[in-house]
């Protein structure tokens, strides 16, 4: 071990201002004299008296405006369905009982089957599927039933 190989431990902590006489920064508490920064705290969104960003932006109101916040369904690929037995009906109950999906997420967001992978067994599917998944299920001898 050599001194030049040791890790540096010279990182100083953040100054805690206005912490009373024991802090070594008495009277003005390290904030200088007077002025806005010497007073009590102001909001994080404060922009020096200018109109705040949140008030400058338009309202996000109405149907379909907040598409970012819509939750998408839980996605399952066709290859996962190979875990099930032949001629099984695939619905939420079946997927939950085989621990393929989380029960709470499946109830809240729903489930959709996508076409990644291959399926070898015929199944009856009662869930929404993509076009690719539908083709693969039919090729394997399965059926699609929409609820």
GIURFEN-V719624 format. One line per field, one symbol per residue. ss: DSSP state (h for helix, s for strand, l for the rest). psi: psi as a letter, one per 30 degrees, with the letter a starting at -180 (. if undefined). Layout:
# GIURFEN-V719624
ss: ???
psi: ???
This chain:
# GIURFEN-V719624
ss: llhhhlllllllllllllllhhhllllllllllllhhhllllllllllllllhhhhllllllllllhhhllllsssshhhhhhlllllsslhhhhhhlllllhhhhhhhlsssslllllllllssllsslhhhhhhhhhlllsslll
psi: kleffkkkhgkklkkjlhgaefffiadfgggakaleffallllegkhhflkleeffllkillkgehfefkkllkkklefffffllkgkkjaeeeeefghelkeeeeeeflkkklgkalkfkkljkglklleeeeeeeeefgllkjk.
